[in-house]
């Protein structure tokens, strides 16, 4: 009731200066976005629909009115909950996580309120956005179970599948995606896209593991070659003395030019220097002891190439640069 009186007062006070539907719509957006008063905004949207049904903003007002009416209830009986939800969304990133979750759970537990599933979905997405993927996935699945058979189930299943993909939980992602409805073409596109992302992620995960095995095996093999050659790692071999300044320049360029790719570049350069150091020192040791070098050199060059390639795959996959690299190769750099 207080919200309705407030809204009526605003309308009365502003009536002399409102020239038409555009100004009413702007006032409604102010009530909705700044005053966090959905009941007031709803009253203004409905005023536009009553008085200016042919106005340019009438379609947008109708969409917003339908959404807000679902939140506040047919008789505005849930106006306090709708206002509390608006304040929660506004305050969430400035509040303690436990407080956000407590307030959201209290609102989502409101009996008979059609806005409850929206709040439950919102807090699940909020947790996902803040990196709490396990809890977010659980909450998405709870929404799908609690509101089974409604439009909220599909939204929750999409959220659960996307969260599982982000967490690299491929089996769960596939299970959630396969539960999505596929009766309509748009639904099938969404489901197939999530399944494709899952398959791609699983494949990349396998290659990521293989890359780690190759990188570790190559480094240990070169270290073992150094020990077997009875060589000393200091002073550094000529290869490192030659490559060191180049590596430093490339690192500096990467850091100053594009901080997004800098960690990957540094990983590849540092790994390349390490394996080059191990390989060069081992070969110098063989030469010092007048032992055959050619076969060992060929094997170590191959080990260096494989190790650096594996480190490159690890770096670009870890920093989510693989898709960017593929697009750059396929279509060329932007600009």
N, C-alpha and C positions, 0 to 999 in steps of 0.2 A: 504494500500500500504506500509506504514511504517513497519507494522508487517511482510509482506512478504519479504521486503528487509532485515529486521533484521534476519529473519529465513534463507534466502539465504546466508547471510554473515556467520551465524553460521555453516551452512552446508559446505561452502567453506573452512572455517578456520579449521574445524575438519576433513575434508575429508582425509588428509594424515595419520591421526592416527586411523580412524575408520577401523576396520578389517572386519566387517560384520554386519549382521542383529541384533545381540544381542546388539552391541554397539549403533547402530542407535536407537534401541528400548529404551535403557537406556537414550540416549540423548533426545528422544521424551518425556519420562516420566519427565525428568528434566525440559523441556520446559513447560510441562503441570502442574507439581506440584510445582515447585520452581519459575520459571520465570513467571508463570501465563499467558502464551502466547499460547492459543489454536490453533491459525492459524499456528504458528511455529511447534507445536506438530503434527498437521494434515499433514503438508508437509512431515515431517519425517516418519510418519506412511505410507503415500502413497508411499514414496520412497521405503520402505521395500516391499510393495505389488508389486511395479513395478519390482524391481531388484532382490528380493529374495522371490518369491511367494511360494516356497516350504520350507521356513525356519521354524524352530520350533516356532518362535514368530509371524509367519504370521497371524495365527488365531486371536491372541490377538490384533495385530495391526489392523486387519480388523474391529474388534468390536469397538475399540477405534476410528478408522477413521470414521466409520458410525455415531457414537455418536457425534463426533466433527463436522463432515460435517453438521449434522442437526443444530448445534449451529451457525457455522460461515457462512452458506449459500453456495450455489453451486458456487457462484463467490466471496466468501469471503466478501460479502457485509455486513455481520453482525459480522465481526471479532471484531470491537470495543465493541459491546454488549457482545460477548462471553468472551472477556478479562475482561470486567467490572464485569461480573457474577463471574468469577474465583476469582477476587480480593475481591468481596463481601463475598463469602464463606470463604475465607482466613481471612478476617478482622472481620467477624461478631461478634465473641465472645470477641473482644477487642474494639468494637464500641458501641456507645450509641444506645439503642433499637430503638429510633425514627429515627435515621440516617439509620440504617439497613433497617427498613421498608420503608422509603422514597426511598432509592436506589433500593430496590427490586421492589417496585410498579412502579417506572419509567421504569425499564427494562421490567417488565411484560406487560407494556402498549405499547411496541414497535410493531407497525403495521407490520404484515407479517413475524414476526420472529418466527421460529418454536421452539426456546428456551424459549419463553415467558411462556408457561404453566409449564415448568420445574422450572422456577424461582418462579412462583406463588405457586407451590407445596412446593418448598424448604422453602419459608418464612413461610408458614403455619406450616410445620414441625418444623421449628426453634422456632416459637411461642409456639408450644406444648411442645417442649423440655425445654423451659424456664418457663413453668407453666402457660402460658396465654391461658388456655384451651378454654374459651369462644370465644376469638378472633380467635384462631386457627381453631375451629370448623366452625365458620362463613366463614373463608377464604377457607377451604376445600370445603364447599358447593358452594361457588362462583365459584371455579375452575370447579366443576362438572357441574354447570349450564352453564358456559361460553364455555367450551369445550365439550359439550354434544355430545355423539356419537363417541368420540375418546378414545384412550387407556388411556388418562389422566383422563377421567371421572371415570373409575374404580379405579384408584389409589387414586383419591380425595375422593371417597366414602369410600374406606377402611380407609383412614386417618380420615375422619369425624366420622366413626363408632368407631374406636379405641380411638379417642379423647373423644367421648361421653361416652364410657365405663370408661375411666380414670376419667372423671368428674362425674360419677355415674348418668348420664342422660340416664336412661335405655330406655325410650320411643324413644328418638332421635337415640340412638345407634341401636335399632331394626329397625327403619324406614330406616336408612342409609344402614344397612346390607341387608335388603330385596330389596333394589334398585340395588344391585350388580348383574352383569350378572351371570348366572348359566348354560350356554349352554355347557361348557366344564367341565370335572371331576375336574380339578384343581381349576376352578372358584367355583364350588359347595363346595369344601373342604374349601376354604377361607370363603365363605359366611356362611356355617354351623358352622365353628369354631367361627366366630364373633357372631352368634346368640346364640351359646352355652355359650360363655363368658358373653353375655348380660343376659341370663336366670340365670346363676350362680350368677352373680353380683346382680341381682334383689333379688334372694332368700337370699343371704347373707345380703343384705341391710335390708330385713324384720327381719331376725334373730338379726341383729345388733340393730335395734330399740327395739325389744322384750328384748334383753339383757339389754339395758339401763333402760327399764321400770322395769325389775326385780331387777337390781342393786339399783335403786333409791327407789323402794318400800321396798326392804329388809332393806336398811339402815335407811329409815324413820321409818319402823316398829320396828327395834331394838332401835332406839332413843326414839320412843314412849313408848316402854317397860321400858326403863330406867326412863323416867319421871313418868310413872304409878307406878313403884316400889318405887318412892320417894327416889331414890338412888343418890349418888354422884359419879361423874366420877373419882375423885381423893381421895385417892391414887389409882393407877392402880390395877386391879385385878391380881390374881396370874397367870392367863393364859397369860397375856401380859408380866409379869415379866419373865415367862418361855420362851415364844416365841420370845421376843425381841432380845436376843443375837443370836438366830438361824437365825432370819430374817436379822440381820446385816451381818452375815457371808455369807448368800446366796446372798444378795445384792452386797457385795464386790466381790464375785466370778463371778457374772453375769457381773459386770462392767469390771473386768480385763480379763475375759475369752472370752467374745463375746459381743461387744458393740451393735451389731445388735439386740440382744434379751434383752439387759439390760432394756430398757424402759418398755417392757411388764412385765418382772420379777418384777421390782420395783412397777409397778401398782398393780399387783396381791398381792405382799407381803404387801404393804401399805394398800390396801383395806382389806386384811385378818386381819391385826392388828387392824384396826378401828372397824370392825364388832365384832371381838373377844373382844375388849375393851368394846364396848357397851353391848354385851351380858353378859360378866362376871360381869360388874358393876351392871347390872340389877339384876342378880341372887344373887349377894352379898347383894343388897338392900332388896330383898325378904327374905333372911335368917335373916338379921338384924331385920326385922319386924315380924319374925316368921310366914311368909306366905308360902303357898304351892309352891314348887319349881319344882317338877318333870315334870308336864305337860308343864309348861313354858320353862323348859330346853330343852325338846324334840322339841318344836316348834322353839325355838331360834337356836338350832343346825341346824335344817332344813333350817331356814332363812339364817344362816351364809354360809352353803354349797351352796345354790342357789345363794346368792349374790357374793361369791367368784368365782363361776363358770361363772356367767354372766360377772364379771369383767375380767376374763381370756379370754372369747370370745371377749369382747370389745378390750382388749389390743392386742391380736394377729391379729384381723381383722384390727384395726387401723394401725398397723405397718406392714401390708401385710405379715404376717408370717403364715397365715393359710395353704397356699399351701405347704410351706416348712415343716410344722408340719405334714400334711397329707402324704407327701412323706417319711418323716422320719419314721412315724408309719408303712407305707406300705413296705418300702424297707430297713429300718434300717439306722443308721447314716453313713455318708461318711467316708471312710478310715477304 
